[in-house]
Amino acid sequence: MSRLHGVTLSHHYVAAVTGCSRTQVQTIVARHGLYGLAAQRPGPSPMQVPVTGRIEGRPWREFMDYEETPILVRHLATAAAIVILYSTGMRSQEARSLRSGCCPDPQPNPDGSKLRHLIRSHHYKNVRDSDGHHVSAGEKRAVPWVAITPVVNAIRVLERIVPKGELLFSSTHHDIVSQRRHHGALKRATLDRRVENLVSWINQEATAQGLPGQRVPEDPHGNLGLSRLRRTLAWHIARQPGGLVALAIQYGHMRTALDARTSSGYGSRERRGFHGELDVETALAAATTAARLRDATAAGEKISGPAARRAIVGAASISSFEGDLTTPKAAAKFLARDGLVLFDNPDSFLICAFKRDTALCDPDPGATAPNQFACGNAVRTDSHAQAAREHADRLDAKAALVPQPLGDRFRRTAGRFRALADAHDSAAQSAEEAIA
């Protein structure tokens, strides 16, 4: 029975089940007045396919309903769009221009290791011809997007919906409900509406499954526009060690990021557009690190390192910037405090109170990574020391399972991390003692 336009008889379903043509079904239905009977005795249209999906260990459907399938396919495609947009940082127009085959499986290296999946497509912002006119067709992006496994899976799902070489979000093939013959990709406004429809469906399904905690809460800032996904991803990447470089590469701004740094230096006030966005995210990440350090020392954790005093001062001064780091101008002012801006590096078990004159990771042109053992900007807390010891234990455990040369290397590294933690314990001071 159709659930889209009232209760009626599903000709396609009956034809598929009985092996008849649709014309034969229509003839028999009209001849015997089966429309009335269908309205009196409505029922589902169960498909003969296994239900493999589970929720809380139980099948999420007793059977797949033929009449519900078009709606589920639409929601599936919308979910795939969200995964792609959120996990790559693409703009909506860039994602909608993707075609089937844009993310081929990489060939393994001679040593057997696998390369990352890369997405190759077009970009459109600031694409101009030799006369300075905007090129609406865009151009092929010089640096491909890196695709993590969920993105690859989302693309593979879309490639099963559209023909080979077709747009992944082809209007023709994604208008499954009305089956109209449109041209080009789904419009941005259409995808925005479908995201809201998906949210509504998720909430209805959560209620029907008895899982109210899985409902998507109301957003105080309004609808979940696609552009918000890109900014949210930036928030997460910028808070990782080396995140700004990764962000610039993934978002296609590597050239401008490098040009700004080499031409204007750290203290520049002339950063615009994407650089301003990076400043905001960097400042918010640094402010979060400062707040965590302040809370940790207030809770009794001790601190060590050559930059401990500066870190405490920097953490104490964050209160004057609270709520005022959401504009590029305020962020640039915050980041210009050389020596007082704190960057968390959990992989190296330290906080960097970055001061350019004493940084070992930046002034040396031959340096490739921060010097986590000897940098004059390093700061550690009790939590960092404990994390370093736990990491050393993991390295020792791995050392017992690998060939001896590699195991010896793991053990040496583990010893360095334990020595680092021991040095912290012997030199650690309370915040009051550090600034006395």
N, C-alpha and C positions, 0 to 999 in steps of 0.2 A: 504494500500500500504506500502511496506517495505521502511523504511528510512535508512536502514543499508547497503544494497547492491544494490542500485539503485531502480527504480520503478518496482514493480512487484505485483502480486496478493497475498494477505495474505490468504493462505489456512486454517490456524488454525482459523482465524477470521471468514471467511465465513462458515466454518464447525460449529463453535459455534453458529453463528447467525441463520443458517438454520436448525440445528439439524442433519446435514449429517455427515458422516465420512469423514476423510481427503482424503481417497482413492476415495470416490465418487466425492468429489470436484475436485481432480486432473483429474479424468476421464472426467468430464463434461467440465472443462476448456480446456483440450487438444482437445476434440472432436469439440468444437465450436470456437476454436481460441480466447479465451478470454484474453490471455496474451497481444495480440496486442491492444485490446480495453482498457485494464487496463493502458497500457503505454500512450495511447492517451487521456484518461480521468482519470488522477490520482486524488486520493482523500484520505481523512482520514479513519480511522477505529474506529468510536466512540463506546465506551463501554457503556453498559446500567447500569452505576453506578452513583450515585449522586456526584456532585462536591461540597464539603463542605468547602474547603480551600478558604480563602479570602485574598486579598491584597488591602489595602486602601479601605476596605469595599465592594469590588467587587469580584466576583468569579475569581480565578486565571486562570481558564481554562473554556472554553465553554463546553467542554466534555473531558473525559480522552481517549486518543488515545491508542489503543491496541499496536501499534508498538512502542510507546514511553515508555510504561510501564516498560520494562526491564531496560532502562537507568535510569528512575526515581527510581526504586527499588535499583539500584546500588548506586545512589547518596544518597538515604535515609540511606543505610547501612554505607556509608562513613561518613555522618553527625553524625550518632550514634557513630561511632568509635571516632570521634573528641570530642564529648561530654564526652565519657567515659575517654579518655586519658587526656583531659584538666582538667576535674573536679575531678579526683581521684589521679593524679600523677603517674599512672602506667607507667611502661616501656612498649614499644611496644610489646615485647615478652610476658609479663605478660597479657596484654589485649587480645592478640591473642590466649592465652590458656584458656580463659574463656569459660565455657560451659553453655548451657541452664539449668536453675535451680540454677545457682551460687548465685543468690540474691533473696532468698525466702522472701515473705512477713512476717514480724515478728508478733508473737502473742502478743496481748495487755497485759499489766500488769493487775494484779487483780483490781487495782484502775481505770482501763479503759484507762490509758495513753498508748501511743504507743512507741515502741522502734524504734531506727534507723534501716534502712536497712543496712545490711552488705554484702559485697562481699567476698566470700571464693574461693580461687583458689591457683595457684602455683606461686612461684617466682624462679628465676634461678641464679641470680648473687651471686657468692661466695658460691654456694651449692656444698659441697664436701663430699666424702665418708670417711671412717675411714682411708684410705691410703692417703688422701689428693688429690685424683683425682676429677676433676669436674664432677658433675652428670648432664648430658645434659637433663635428664627428669625433673630436678628441684625437689622441694619438696613443700608440702602444707605450705602456709604462716601461721605462728603462729598467727599473728595479722591480722584480716581481714581489708579490706578497708571499710571506711565509705562511703555510697552512698547517695548523696542528690537526691532530687526528679527528676531533669533532667536526672541524670545517671540512675535511676531506670526506667524512661520512655524509655530511649535509649535501655536498656537491654530488656525491654518488646517488643520493636519493633523488635529487632534481634531475639527474641525467637519466633516470628511469622513467621520469614523467614526460620529458621532451625528447624529440628525435635527435639523432646525432648531428652535431654542428649547429643546432638551434639555440636561441637564447635560453638560458636556464630559467628565466622568468618571462617566457613568451606569453603574451596575452592570450593568444589562441589556445594554447595547451593548458593554461591555468584557469581558464573560464570554464571549469568542468560542469558547473551547475547549469548555466544558461547555454553553454556551447555556442557562443557567438564567435564569428570569425573576425577578430581584431588583428591589428598589425603592430609590430614592435613589442617592447617589453611592458610589463605592468607599470602603471604610473605610480609615482611616489605616494600620492594621496590614496590610491587604491591599497597599496601595501600598508599605509598607516591605518586605514579602516580595518584591514584584515588582522593587524596586530591586536586592535581593540576587540575584534570578534573572537580572536583566539583566547584572549584574557577572559572574556565572558564564558566561553566554552569550558575553559579550565576550571573556573569557579563552579559552574554547573556540574561538571564531572566530579569535582572534589566533594561537593555536597551529596551527589548521588552515590558515591563510593563510601560515604561515611567518614570522610577525611577533611573536616573543615579547616584543619591546620595547614592544608596544602593550597588553600585559596590564595590568589594573588591580591594583596591588600590594595586599597585605594591609594593612588599616588597624589600627595598634596600639591604637586606641581603640574597636574593635568595628565593628558594622554601621553602614552609612551611613544613619542615621535622617534623616527628612525635616527635622526641626527644625534639624539642623546646617547645612543649606543656607542658612537665613536668617541665621545668625550668621556664616557664612563670607562672605556678600555684604557684611555690615556691616563686616567687617574691611577689605575692599577699598575701599568707598566712603569710609570715615572717613579713609583715607590720601590722599585727593585734596583739592586746594584747594577750600574751600567744601563739603567732603564732609559735614560734620555737618548743614548745612541740607538738603542733598540727601537725606541719610539720614532725617532727621526727616519730610520731605515724603513720600518713597517709602514709609516704614513707617507713615505715618498718625499721627505724633506731633508735628506742627507746632505745634499749639496748646500742648501741654505744654512743648515746647522753648522757645517764646517766653515763656510764663508764668514758667518757672523763671528765665530770664535776666533779665527785667524786674523780677521780684519779689525774687529772692534774690541776683542778681549772681554774679560768677565764683567767689567764695570760699565759696559755700554748701556745707555738709556734709549738707544735707537732701535730696540727690538720690536718688531711689529708682527701681526698675524700669528703664524704658528709659533714663533719664538716667544711671543707674549703668552701663548697658551702653555708652552713648556715652562716658562718662568712661574706661572701660577701653580702648576702641578708640582714643580720642584719645591716651591716655597711651602705649599701645604704639606708635602711629605716631610720636609725639614722641621716644620712646626710640630707635626705629629711626633717625630723623633724627640724633639726637645721636651714636649709634654710628657712623654713616656719616661724620659730620664728624670725629669723633675718628680714624677710620681714614684719612681723606683727609689730614689734617694730619700724621699720623704717617708717611704715605708721601711727604711733602715738598710737598704742595700748600700754597700761601699763602692767606691770608685777608685780607679787607678789610671795611670797613663800620663805622659808628658803634657797632654792638653786637658787634664781633668779640671783645672781651675777655670780655663776658658769655657769648657763645656757647661759647667755649673752656672757661670755668668750668662751664657747664651740661653740656657734652659730657663733661668729666672726672668729673662727679659722678654720671653715669648708672650707674656700676658698683655703687653702693650700692643701686640699685633693680632690678638684674637679677634676673629670676625672681620678682619680687614685685609685678607690676603686673596680676595677673589678677583682683583683687577690686576692687569699687568704692571701698572705703575706701583701699586702697593707691594706686589711680589718682588719687583726689581729692587725696591728700597730695602726690603727684608734680606734679599740675597746679597746685597752690596756690603753687608756687615762682615767684612773679611775676618775670619778667625772665630766668629760667633755662630755661624750657620752649621747645624749638626746634620750629618747624613748617616743613616743606619746602614750597616753592612753586615747582615746576619751571617752570610757565608764566610766572612772573615772574623766573626765574633768580636766586632768592635763598632764603635761610633767614631766617625771622622769629624772632628771640629776643624773644618777645612780652612787652612790659612796658606795662601799661595806661596809665601816665601819659604815655608818649612815643609811643604808637601813633597813627598818622595815619588808620588804617583804621577805628577804633572810636569814639573819643570824639566826633568831629564827627558830629552827627546827619544832616548832609547828604551824608556820604561814601557812595559806592556800591561802592567797591572799594579794595583796598590800594594805597597810593602806592608803586609799585615803584621809583621814581626818587629819592625824598627821605625815606623813612621812617627815623626814628632807630633802629628795631629791625632794620634790614636787615643781613644778613651775606652775603658772597659768597666763593666759593672760585675757584680757577683753573678748575675744571670749569664753574662758572656763567658765568664770563666767556667761555669757549670756546663754550658753548651759546648765549650771547647773540649772539656773532658769526655763528655758523651760522644762527641765526634771522634776523639782519639780511640775510644772503646770500639766504635764501629769500624774504624780503620784496622785495628788489631784483629777483629773478627774476620774481616775480609782478607787480611794477610795470610790467615791460615788456610784459605781456600784457593789461592792463586799460586802460580809458579814462584820459586824462591826470589828471583831478582825483583819482581814486582812486589812480592810480600815484604822484602827488605825495605823497599821504598815506602810502602805504606807504614811500616813500623817507625821509620825515621821521621816521617811526617807526623805520626801520632805522638812521638816523643817531643817534637817541637811544640805541638799544641798543649801537651801536658806541662811543658816548661813555661809556656805562655800563661797558663792558668796558675801555676805555682808562683810565678812572678807577680801576678795580680794579687794573690793572697798575701804575699809578703809586703806589698806596697800599698794595699788598699786602705783608703781612709773614708771616713764619713764626709758628707758634703760640708759640714761645718769645719772639719779639720782641713779639708782641701783648700778652702778659701781663707783660712785664718792667716 
